[in-house]
Amino acid sequence: MRARLHRPVDGEYDDRDDVRPVHIDPTALVSAVPSYPEPDETAEDLDAGEAYSSEAHRRRHQRAVDEWRSEIADRFVDEIVLDTQSGSHRVAVKRLG
């Protein structure tokens, strides 16, 4: 997967030690991004026979978000390619924690 480097909004970098910040779009770190569960969708997915209540809806939405997070965690890529002024660089992706 190719990642695009973004310039800061003001176009200025901090030149200390010739280090420049790199911003990588987070979606470049995941092989395929599933859609995030929206509250309106999870209201429709309440357990069969369960009467609607804001508490039941909150629990169902939290379960859907937890499932989404778990699914994302399984989709992190092992490497990306950064396009820079000096050419393309393959970079290993390491997760912290």
Biopython code that builds the backbone (N, CA, C, O; Angstrom):
import numpy as np
from Bio.PDB.StructureBuilder import StructureBuilder

atoms = [
    (1, "MET", "N", (0.843, -1.175, 0.000)),
    (1, "MET", "CA", (0.000, 0.000, 0.000)),
    (1, "MET", "C", (0.888, 1.238, 0.000)),
    (1, "MET", "O", (1.901, 1.279, 0.697)),
    (2, "ARG", "N", (0.519, 2.217, -0.760)),
    (2, "ARG", "CA", (1.267, 3.464, -0.803)),
    (2, "ARG", "C", (0.628, 4.463, 0.146)),
    (2, "ARG", "O", (-0.595, 4.576, 0.223)),
    (3, "ALA", "N", (1.471, 5.179, 0.861)),
    (3, "ALA", "CA", (0.995, 6.218, 1.781)),
    (3, "ALA", "C", (1.462, 7.553, 1.259)),
    (3, "ALA", "O", (2.548, 7.666, 0.691)),
    (4, "ARG", "N", (0.645, 8.556, 1.450)),
    (4, "ARG", "CA", (0.979, 9.900, 1.006)),
    (4, "ARG", "C", (1.418, 10.730, 2.195)),
    (4, "ARG", "O", (0.749, 10.741, 3.228)),
    (5, "LEU", "N", (2.527, 11.419, 2.057)),
    (5, "LEU", "CA", (3.011, 12.290, 3.113)),
    (5, "LEU", "C", (2.343, 13.656, 2.969)),
    (5, "LEU", "O", (2.196, 14.173, 1.862)),
    (6, "HIS", "N", (1.952, 14.217, 4.074)),
    (6, "HIS", "CA", (1.244, 15.498, 4.055)),
    (6, "HIS", "C", (2.113, 16.603, 4.643)),
    (6, "HIS", "O", (2.794, 16.397, 5.648)),
    (7, "ARG", "N", (2.089, 17.757, 4.023)),
    (7, "ARG", "CA", (2.778, 18.931, 4.562)),
    (7, "ARG", "C", (1.933, 19.542, 5.659)),
    (7, "ARG", "O", (0.707, 19.448, 5.622)),
    (8, "PRO", "N", (2.571, 20.166, 6.633)),
    (8, "PRO", "CA", (1.795, 20.886, 7.650)),
    (8, "PRO", "C", (0.949, 21.968, 6.983)),
    (8, "PRO", "O", (1.281, 22.440, 5.895)),
    (9, "VAL", "N", (-0.121, 22.350, 7.625)),
    (9, "VAL", "CA", (-1.034, 23.354, 7.066)),
    (9, "VAL", "C", (-0.311, 24.639, 6.726)),
    (9, "VAL", "O", (-0.563, 25.230, 5.676)),
    (10, "ASP", "N", (0.588, 25.084, 7.600)),
    (10, "ASP", "CA", (1.276, 26.347, 7.351)),
    (10, "ASP", "C", (2.451, 26.192, 6.383)),
    (10, "ASP", "O", (3.086, 27.186, 6.030)),
    (11, "GLY", "N", (2.752, 24.963, 5.945)),
    (11, "GLY", "CA", (3.824, 24.735, 4.988)),
    (11, "GLY", "C", (5.214, 24.797, 5.590)),
    (11, "GLY", "O", (6.207, 24.661, 4.875)),
    (12, "GLU", "N", (5.297, 24.999, 6.886)),
    (12, "GLU", "CA", (6.602, 25.127, 7.550)),
    (12, "GLU", "C", (6.925, 23.877, 8.350)),
    (12, "GLU", "O", (6.056, 23.278, 8.983)),
    (13, "TYR", "N", (8.202, 23.497, 8.304)),
    (13, "TYR", "CA", (8.687, 22.391, 9.123)),
    (13, "TYR", "C", (9.616, 22.937, 10.191)),
    (13, "TYR", "O", (10.183, 24.019, 10.040)),
    (14, "ASP", "N", (9.764, 22.202, 11.244)),
    (14, "ASP", "CA", (10.738, 22.531, 12.277)),
    (14, "ASP", "C", (12.068, 21.958, 11.807)),
    (14, "ASP", "O", (12.190, 20.742, 11.656)),
    (15, "ASP", "N", (13.071, 22.807, 11.570)),
    (15, "ASP", "CA", (14.335, 22.358, 10.995)),
    (15, "ASP", "C", (15.354, 21.892, 12.020)),
    (15, "ASP", "O", (16.512, 21.669, 11.665)),
    (16, "ARG", "N", (14.963, 21.736, 13.288)),
    (16, "ARG", "CA", (15.912, 21.237, 14.280)),
    (16, "ARG", "C", (16.387, 19.858, 13.866)),
    (16, "ARG", "O", (15.582, 18.970, 13.586)),
    (17, "ASP", "N", (17.692, 19.686, 13.828)),
    (17, "ASP", "CA", (18.307, 18.394, 13.526)),
    (17, "ASP", "C", (17.846, 17.821, 12.186)),
    (17, "ASP", "O", (17.930, 16.613, 11.965)),
    (18, "ASP", "N", (17.370, 18.668, 11.310)),
    (18, "ASP", "CA", (16.928, 18.246, 9.983)),
    (18, "ASP", "C", (15.871, 17.133, 10.044)),
    (18, "ASP", "O", (15.818, 16.274, 9.164)),
    (19, "VAL", "N", (15.037, 17.155, 11.082)),
    (19, "VAL", "CA", (13.965, 16.179, 11.236)),
    (19, "VAL", "C", (12.672, 16.823, 10.802)),
    (19, "VAL", "O", (12.345, 17.938, 11.209)),
    (20, "ARG", "N", (11.949, 16.115, 9.978)),
    (20, "ARG", "CA", (10.671, 16.635, 9.503)),
    (20, "ARG", "C", (9.556, 15.684, 9.914)),
    (20, "ARG", "O", (9.704, 14.468, 9.796)),
    (21, "PRO", "N", (8.453, 16.221, 10.390)),
    (21, "PRO", "CA", (7.345, 15.349, 10.802)),
    (21, "PRO", "C", (6.723, 14.652, 9.596)),
    (21, "PRO", "O", (6.730, 15.175, 8.482)),
    (22, "VAL", "N", (6.202, 13.497, 9.838)),
    (22, "VAL", "CA", (5.531, 12.720, 8.804)),
    (22, "VAL", "C", (4.108, 12.461, 9.267)),
    (22, "VAL", "O", (3.883, 11.997, 10.385)),
    (23, "HIS", "N", (3.165, 12.760, 8.415)),
    (23, "HIS", "CA", (1.776, 12.421, 8.709)),
    (23, "HIS", "C", (1.338, 11.374, 7.704)),
    (23, "HIS", "O", (1.450, 11.573, 6.495)),
    (24, "ILE", "N", (0.842, 10.263, 8.210)),
    (24, "ILE", "CA", (0.343, 9.196, 7.354)),
    (24, "ILE", "C", (-1.145, 9.045, 7.623)),
    (24, "ILE", "O", (-1.568, 8.934, 8.774)),
    (25, "ASP", "N", (-1.922, 9.042, 6.577)),
    (25, "ASP", "CA", (-3.362, 8.848, 6.719)),
    (25, "ASP", "C", (-3.579, 7.494, 7.406)),
    (25, "ASP", "O", (-3.096, 6.476, 6.911)),
    (26, "PRO", "N", (-4.291, 7.463, 8.528)),
    (26, "PRO", "CA", (-4.479, 6.203, 9.256)),
    (26, "PRO", "C", (-5.075, 5.075, 8.416)),
    (26, "PRO", "O", (-4.815, 3.902, 8.685)),
    (27, "THR", "N", (-5.870, 5.416, 7.404)),
    (27, "THR", "CA", (-6.460, 4.358, 6.580)),
    (27, "THR", "C", (-5.405, 3.614, 5.772)),
    (27, "THR", "O", (-5.665, 2.507, 5.300)),
    (28, "ALA", "N", (-4.211, 4.203, 5.600)),
    (28, "ALA", "CA", (-3.130, 3.524, 4.893)),
    (28, "ALA", "C", (-2.548, 2.384, 5.730)),
    (28, "ALA", "O", (-1.836, 1.532, 5.200)),
    (29, "LEU", "N", (-2.842, 2.362, 7.018)),
    (29, "LEU", "CA", (-2.290, 1.352, 7.912)),
    (29, "LEU", "C", (-3.196, 0.138, 8.074)),
    (29, "LEU", "O", (-2.861, -0.804, 8.792)),
    (30, "VAL", "N", (-4.343, 0.165, 7.404)),
    (30, "VAL", "CA", (-5.325, -0.912, 7.514)),
    (30, "VAL", "C", (-5.621, -1.431, 6.116)),
    (30, "VAL", "O", (-5.792, -0.653, 5.178)),
    (31, "SER", "N", (-5.680, -2.772, 5.981)),
    (31, "SER", "CA", (-5.874, -3.355, 4.648)),
    (31, "SER", "C", (-7.222, -2.992, 4.038)),
    (31, "SER", "O", (-7.300, -2.735, 2.837)),
    (32, "ALA", "N", (-8.267, -2.965, 4.827)),
    (32, "ALA", "CA", (-9.597, -2.561, 4.351)),
    (32, "ALA", "C", (-10.351, -2.025, 5.552)),
    (32, "ALA", "O", (-10.456, -2.700, 6.576)),
    (33, "VAL", "N", (-10.863, -0.844, 5.434)),
    (33, "VAL", "CA", (-11.535, -0.209, 6.567)),
    (33, "VAL", "C", (-13.026, -0.532, 6.515)),
    (33, "VAL", "O", (-13.722, -0.110, 5.591)),
    (34, "PRO", "N", (-13.525, -1.288, 7.513)),
    (34, "PRO", "CA", (-14.967, -1.541, 7.541)),
    (34, "PRO", "C", (-15.705, -0.278, 7.956)),
    (34, "PRO", "O", (-15.133, 0.589, 8.616)),
    (35, "SER", "N", (-16.949, -0.171, 7.580)),
    (35, "SER", "CA", (-17.696, 1.033, 7.941)),
    (35, "SER", "C", (-17.938, 1.060, 9.447)),
    (35, "SER", "O", (-18.203, 0.037, 10.078)),
    (36, "TYR", "N", (-17.838, 2.266, 9.996)),
    (36, "TYR", "CA", (-18.019, 2.463, 11.426)),
    (36, "TYR", "C", (-19.507, 2.356, 11.751)),
    (36, "TYR", "O", (-20.327, 2.912, 11.020)),
    (37, "PRO", "N", (-19.877, 1.666, 12.815)),
    (37, "PRO", "CA", (-21.304, 1.529, 13.145)),
    (37, "PRO", "C", (-21.909, 2.859, 13.594)),
    (37, "PRO", "O", (-21.415, 3.498, 14.522)),
    (38, "GLU", "N", (-22.950, 3.251, 12.943)),
    (38, "GLU", "CA", (-23.648, 4.490, 13.272)),
    (38, "GLU", "C", (-24.795, 4.190, 14.237)),
    (38, "GLU", "O", (-25.410, 3.128, 14.143)),
    (39, "PRO", "N", (-25.093, 5.101, 15.156)),
    (39, "PRO", "CA", (-26.174, 4.862, 16.117)),
    (39, "PRO", "C", (-27.518, 4.510, 15.466)),
    (39, "PRO", "O", (-28.240, 3.654, 15.977)),
    (40, "ASP", "N", (-27.859, 5.151, 14.358)),
    (40, "ASP", "CA", (-29.134, 4.839, 13.704)),
    (40, "ASP", "C", (-29.170, 3.391, 13.224)),
    (40, "ASP", "O", (-30.217, 2.744, 13.266)),
    (41, "GLU", "N", (-28.033, 2.889, 12.771)),
    (41, "GLU", "CA", (-27.969, 1.499, 12.306)),
    (41, "GLU", "C", (-28.085, 0.526, 13.475)),
    (41, "GLU", "O", (-28.773, -0.489, 13.371)),
    (42, "THR", "N", (-27.422, 0.826, 14.574)),
    (42, "THR", "CA", (-27.454, -0.104, 15.699)),
    (42, "THR", "C", (-28.812, -0.125, 16.384)),
    (42, "THR", "O", (-29.149, -1.111, 17.040)),
    (43, "ALA", "N", (-29.601, 0.936, 16.249)),
    (43, "ALA", "CA", (-30.956, 0.928, 16.812)),
    (43, "ALA", "C", (-31.792, -0.136, 16.123)),
    (43, "ALA", "O", (-32.659, -0.753, 16.742)),
    (44, "GLU", "N", (-31.531, -0.347, 14.847)),
    (44, "GLU", "CA", (-32.270, -1.350, 14.078)),
    (44, "GLU", "C", (-31.835, -2.767, 14.432)),
    (44, "GLU", "O", (-32.553, -3.725, 14.148)),
    (45, "ASP", "N", (-30.652, -2.908, 15.056)),
    (45, "ASP", "CA", (-30.078, -4.216, 15.344)),
    (45, "ASP", "C", (-30.274, -4.672, 16.783)),
    (45, "ASP", "O", (-29.583, -5.583, 17.240)),
    (46, "LEU", "N", (-31.192, -4.063, 17.494)),
    (46, "LEU", "CA", (-31.437, -4.515, 18.869)),
    (46, "LEU", "C", (-31.843, -5.984, 18.837)),
    (46, "LEU", "O", (-32.461, -6.448, 17.879)),
    (47, "ASP", "N", (-31.489, -6.707, 19.891)),
    (47, "ASP", "CA", (-31.795, -8.134, 19.960)),
    (47, "ASP", "C", (-33.281, -8.374, 19.750)),
    (47, "ASP", "O", (-34.123, -7.595, 20.197)),
    (48, "ALA", "N", (-33.587, -9.470, 19.058)),
    (48, "ALA", "CA", (-34.980, -9.806, 18.763)),
    (48, "ALA", "C", (-35.785, -9.892, 20.056)),
    (48, "ALA", "O", (-35.358, -10.512, 21.030)),
    (49, "GLY", "N", (-36.922, -9.278, 20.047)),
    (49, "GLY", "CA", (-37.803, -9.322, 21.203)),
    (49, "GLY", "C", (-37.455, -8.318, 22.290)),
    (49, "GLY", "O", (-38.178, -8.198, 23.279)),
    (50, "GLU", "N", (-36.351, -7.594, 22.115)),
    (50, "GLU", "CA", (-35.946, -6.615, 23.118)),
    (50, "GLU", "C", (-36.664, -5.301, 22.849)),
    (50, "GLU", "O", (-36.586, -4.757, 21.748)),
    (51, "ALA", "N", (-37.355, -4.799, 23.847)),
    (51, "ALA", "CA", (-38.047, -3.523, 23.702)),
    (51, "ALA", "C", (-37.017, -2.408, 23.602)),
    (51, "ALA", "O", (-35.964, -2.455, 24.238)),
    (52, "TYR", "N", (-37.338, -1.401, 22.790)),
    (52, "TYR", "CA", (-36.395, -0.285, 22.643)),
    (52, "TYR", "C", (-36.325, 0.526, 23.931)),
    (52, "TYR", "O", (-37.342, 0.854, 24.543)),
    (53, "SER", "N", (-35.101, 0.836, 24.319)),
    (53, "SER", "CA", (-34.841, 1.806, 25.379)),
    (53, "SER", "C", (-33.493, 2.422, 25.054)),
    (53, "SER", "O", (-32.671, 1.813, 24.369)),
    (54, "SER", "N", (-33.270, 3.617, 25.542)),
    (54, "SER", "CA", (-31.979, 4.262, 25.259)),
    (54, "SER", "C", (-30.829, 3.451, 25.852)),
    (54, "SER", "O", (-29.746, 3.416, 25.269)),
    (55, "GLU", "N", (-31.036, 2.803, 26.985)),
    (55, "GLU", "CA", (-29.986, 1.977, 27.599)),
    (55, "GLU", "C", (-29.691, 0.735, 26.744)),
    (55, "GLU", "O", (-28.530, 0.384, 26.538)),
    (56, "ALA", "N", (-30.733, 0.081, 26.254)),
    (56, "ALA", "CA", (-30.535, -1.083, 25.382)),
    (56, "ALA", "C", (-29.817, -0.660, 24.100)),
    (56, "ALA", "O", (-28.931, -1.363, 23.614)),
    (57, "HIS", "N", (-30.203, 0.477, 23.568)),
    (57, "HIS", "CA", (-29.572, 0.986, 22.351)),
    (57, "HIS", "C", (-28.099, 1.296, 22.612)),
    (57, "HIS", "O", (-27.237, 0.960, 21.800)),
    (58, "ARG", "N", (-27.811, 1.940, 23.752)),
    (58, "ARG", "CA", (-26.426, 2.254, 24.094)),
    (58, "ARG", "C", (-25.595, 0.975, 24.199)),
    (58, "ARG", "O", (-24.478, 0.932, 23.684)),
    (59, "ARG", "N", (-26.119, -0.075, 24.860)),
    (59, "ARG", "CA", (-25.388, -1.344, 24.993)),
    (59, "ARG", "C", (-25.142, -1.975, 23.626)),
    (59, "ARG", "O", (-24.043, -2.458, 23.352)),
    (60, "ARG", "N", (-26.158, -1.973, 22.770)),
    (60, "ARG", "CA", (-26.006, -2.570, 21.431)),
    (60, "ARG", "C", (-24.992, -1.792, 20.600)),
    (60, "ARG", "O", (-24.185, -2.381, 19.881)),
    (61, "HIS", "N", (-25.039, -0.475, 20.703)),
    (61, "HIS", "CA", (-24.088, 0.342, 19.939)),
    (61, "HIS", "C", (-22.666, 0.108, 20.454)),
    (61, "HIS", "O", (-21.730, 0.016, 19.659)),
    (62, "GLN", "N", (-22.497, 0.011, 21.761)),
    (62, "GLN", "CA", (-21.168, -0.249, 22.326)),
    (62, "GLN", "C", (-20.633, -1.596, 21.852)),
    (62, "GLN", "O", (-19.449, -1.713, 21.535)),
    (63, "ARG", "N", (-21.493, -2.617, 21.799)),
    (63, "ARG", "CA", (-21.059, -3.929, 21.283)),
    (63, "ARG", "C", (-20.624, -3.813, 19.825)),
    (63, "ARG", "O", (-19.623, -4.406, 19.421)),
    (64, "ALA", "N", (-21.381, -3.048, 19.036)),
    (64, "ALA", "CA", (-21.041, -2.879, 17.612)),
    (64, "ALA", "C", (-19.709, -2.156, 17.457)),
    (64, "ALA", "O", (-18.910, -2.525, 16.596)),
    (65, "VAL", "N", (-19.452, -1.134, 18.274)),
    (65, "VAL", "CA", (-18.177, -0.409, 18.221)),
    (65, "VAL", "C", (-17.036, -1.328, 18.654)),
    (65, "VAL", "O", (-15.969, -1.315, 18.041)),
    (66, "ASP", "N", (-17.249, -2.129, 19.705)),
    (66, "ASP", "CA", (-16.219, -3.075, 20.148)),
    (66, "ASP", "C", (-15.888, -4.089, 19.052)),
    (66, "ASP", "O", (-14.721, -4.415, 18.835)),
    (67, "GLU", "N", (-16.914, -4.584, 18.366)),
    (67, "GLU", "CA", (-16.700, -5.517, 17.253)),
    (67, "GLU", "C", (-15.922, -4.842, 16.131)),
    (67, "GLU", "O", (-15.029, -5.450, 15.541)),
    (68, "TRP", "N", (-16.255, -3.589, 15.834)),
    (68, "TRP", "CA", (-15.557, -2.837, 14.791)),
    (68, "TRP", "C", (-14.081, -2.680, 15.153)),
    (68, "TRP", "O", (-13.208, -2.889, 14.310)),
    (69, "ARG", "N", (-13.802, -2.312, 16.405)),
    (69, "ARG", "CA", (-12.409, -2.156, 16.848)),
    (69, "ARG", "C", (-11.641, -3.462, 16.732)),
    (69, "ARG", "O", (-10.483, -3.469, 16.314)),
    (70, "SER", "N", (-12.270, -4.554, 17.096)),
    (70, "SER", "CA", (-11.620, -5.861, 16.998)),
    (70, "SER", "C", (-11.320, -6.202, 15.542)),
    (70, "SER", "O", (-10.253, -6.725, 15.219)),
    (71, "GLU", "N", (-12.271, -5.900, 14.677)),
    (71, "GLU", "CA", (-12.081, -6.169, 13.250)),
    (71, "GLU", "C", (-10.942, -5.319, 12.681)),
    (71, "GLU", "O", (-10.135, -5.820, 11.897)),
    (72, "ILE", "N", (-10.867, -4.061, 13.058)),
    (72, "ILE", "CA", (-9.780, -3.182, 12.612)),
    (72, "ILE", "C", (-8.435, -3.720, 13.072)),
    (72, "ILE", "O", (-7.470, -3.727, 12.308)),
    (73, "ALA", "N", (-8.369, -4.171, 14.321)),
    (73, "ALA", "CA", (-7.114, -4.667, 14.888)),
    (73, "ALA", "C", (-6.566, -5.845, 14.089)),
    (73, "ALA", "O", (-5.353, -6.040, 14.028)),
    (74, "ASP", "N", (-7.444, -6.626, 13.480)),
    (74, "ASP", "CA", (-7.016, -7.774, 12.686)),
    (74, "ASP", "C", (-6.597, -7.382, 11.269)),
    (74, "ASP", "O", (-6.130, -8.231, 10.510)),
    (75, "ARG", "N", (-6.755, -6.131, 10.908)),
    (75, "ARG", "CA", (-6.493, -5.708, 9.524)),
    (75, "ARG", "C", (-5.281, -4.800, 9.357)),
    (75, "ARG", "O", (-5.063, -4.276, 8.265)),
    (76, "PHE", "N", (-4.485, -4.599, 10.409)),
    (76, "PHE", "CA", (-3.296, -3.759, 10.259)),
    (76, "PHE", "C", (-2.331, -4.384, 9.266)),
    (76, "PHE", "O", (-2.131, -5.599, 9.258)),
    (77, "VAL", "N", (-1.741, -3.553, 8.436)),
    (77, "VAL", "CA", (-0.775, -4.038, 7.447)),
    (77, "VAL", "C", (0.595, -4.176, 8.101)),
    (77, "VAL", "O", (0.864, -3.571, 9.139)),
    (78, "ASP", "N", (1.460, -4.984, 7.479)),
    (78, "ASP", "CA", (2.814, -5.193, 7.995)),
    (78, "ASP", "C", (3.792, -4.143, 7.485)),
    (78, "ASP", "O", (4.817, -3.875, 8.112)),
    (79, "GLU", "N", (3.462, -3.554, 6.342)),
    (79, "GLU", "CA", (4.349, -2.532, 5.776)),
    (79, "GLU", "C", (3.579, -1.619, 4.843)),
    (79, "GLU", "O", (2.508, -1.965, 4.344)),
    (80, "ILE", "N", (4.152, -0.439, 4.621)),
    (80, "ILE", "CA", (3.607, 0.519, 3.666)),
    (80, "ILE", "C", (4.772, 1.076, 2.859)),
    (80, "ILE", "O", (5.934, 0.918, 3.234)),
    (81, "VAL", "N", (4.455, 1.716, 1.772)),
    (81, "VAL", "CA", (5.466, 2.379, 0.952)),
    (81, "VAL", "C", (5.228, 3.881, 1.052)),
    (81, "VAL", "O", (4.136, 4.373, 0.767)),
    (82, "LEU", "N", (6.269, 4.597, 1.460)),
    (82, "LEU", "CA", (6.190, 6.058, 1.555)),
    (82, "LEU", "C", (6.834, 6.660, 0.318)),
    (82, "LEU", "O", (7.963, 6.312, -0.027)),
    (83, "ASP", "N", (6.137, 7.546, -0.339)),
    (83, "ASP", "CA", (6.689, 8.262, -1.479)),
    (83, "ASP", "C", (7.299, 9.563, -0.967)),
    (83, "ASP", "O", (6.599, 10.396, -0.392)),
    (84, "THR", "N", (8.588, 9.735, -1.172)),
    (84, "THR", "CA", (9.280, 10.929, -0.706)),
    (84, "THR", "C", (9.971, 11.600, -1.879)),
    (84, "THR", "O", (9.944, 11.086, -2.997)),
    (85, "GLN", "N", (10.588, 12.743, -1.630)),
    (85, "GLN", "CA", (11.310, 13.446, -2.689)),
    (85, "GLN", "C", (12.488, 12.625, -3.194)),
    (85, "GLN", "O", (12.886, 12.756, -4.351)),
    (86, "SER", "N", (13.048, 11.780, -2.331)),
    (86, "SER", "CA", (14.199, 10.971, -2.749)),
    (86, "SER", "C", (13.795, 9.600, -3.262)),
    (86, "SER", "O", (14.658, 8.757, -3.505)),
    (87, "GLY", "N", (12.513, 9.364, -3.429)),
    (87, "GLY", "CA", (12.037, 8.089, -3.964)),
    (87, "GLY", "C", (11.133, 7.366, -2.991)),
    (87, "GLY", "O", (10.774, 7.901, -1.942)),
    (88, "SER", "N", (10.771, 6.154, -3.343)),
    (88, "SER", "CA", (9.882, 5.345, -2.517)),
    (88, "SER", "C", (10.679, 4.595, -1.458)),
    (88, "SER", "O", (11.790, 4.129, -1.712)),
    (89, "HIS", "N", (10.103, 4.487, -0.279)),
    (89, "HIS", "CA", (10.737, 3.763, 0.822)),
    (89, "HIS", "C", (9.729, 2.821, 1.443)),
    (89, "HIS", "O", (8.654, 3.241, 1.873)),
    (90, "ARG", "N", (10.077, 1.551, 1.489)),
    (90, "ARG", "CA", (9.235, 0.542, 2.151)),
    (90, "ARG", "C", (9.522, 0.613, 3.653)),
    (90, "ARG", "O", (10.677, 0.592, 4.077)),
    (91, "VAL", "N", (8.449, 0.696, 4.452)),
    (91, "VAL", "CA", (8.584, 0.875, 5.898)),
    (91, "VAL", "C", (7.757, -0.193, 6.611)),
    (91, "VAL", "O", (6.595, -0.410, 6.269)),
    (92, "ALA", "N", (8.349, -0.855, 7.592)),
    (92, "ALA", "CA", (7.613, -1.824, 8.404)),
    (92, "ALA", "C", (6.682, -1.070, 9.349)),
    (92, "ALA", "O", (7.040, -0.018, 9.879)),
    (93, "VAL", "N", (5.501, -1.611, 9.551)),
    (93, "VAL", "CA", (4.526, -1.030, 10.459)),
    (93, "VAL", "C", (4.534, -1.868, 11.730)),
    (93, "VAL", "O", (4.301, -3.076, 11.684)),
    (94, "LYS", "N", (4.801, -1.232, 12.858)),
    (94, "LYS", "CA", (4.831, -1.909, 14.147)),
    (94, "LYS", "C", (3.778, -1.298, 15.052)),
    (94, "LYS", "O", (3.666, -0.076, 15.149)),
    (95, "ARG", "N", (3.020, -2.133, 15.702)),
    (95, "ARG", "CA", (1.983, -1.655, 16.626)),
    (95, "ARG", "C", (2.562, -1.547, 18.022)),
    (95, "ARG", "O", (3.332, -2.406, 18.451)),
    (96, "LEU", "N", (2.198, -0.510, 18.718)),
    (96, "LEU", "CA", (2.588, -0.347, 20.100)),
    (96, "LEU", "C", (1.469, -0.849, 20.993)),
    (96, "LEU", "O", (0.291, -0.661, 20.689)),
    (97, "GLY", "N", (1.826, -1.473, 22.069)),
    (97, "GLY", "CA", (0.822, -1.897, 23.042)),
    (97, "GLY", "C", (0.298, -3.271, 22.862)),
    (97, "GLY", "O", (-0.551, -3.714, 23.635)),
]
sb = StructureBuilder()
sb.init_structure("model")
sb.init_model(0)
sb.init_chain("A")
sb.init_seg("    ")
for serial, (resi, resn, name, xyz) in enumerate(atoms, 1):
    if name == "N":
        sb.init_residue(resn, " ", resi, " ")
    sb.init_atom(name, np.array(xyz, "f"), 0.0, 1.0, " ", f" {name:<3s}", serial, name[0])
structure = sb.get_structure()
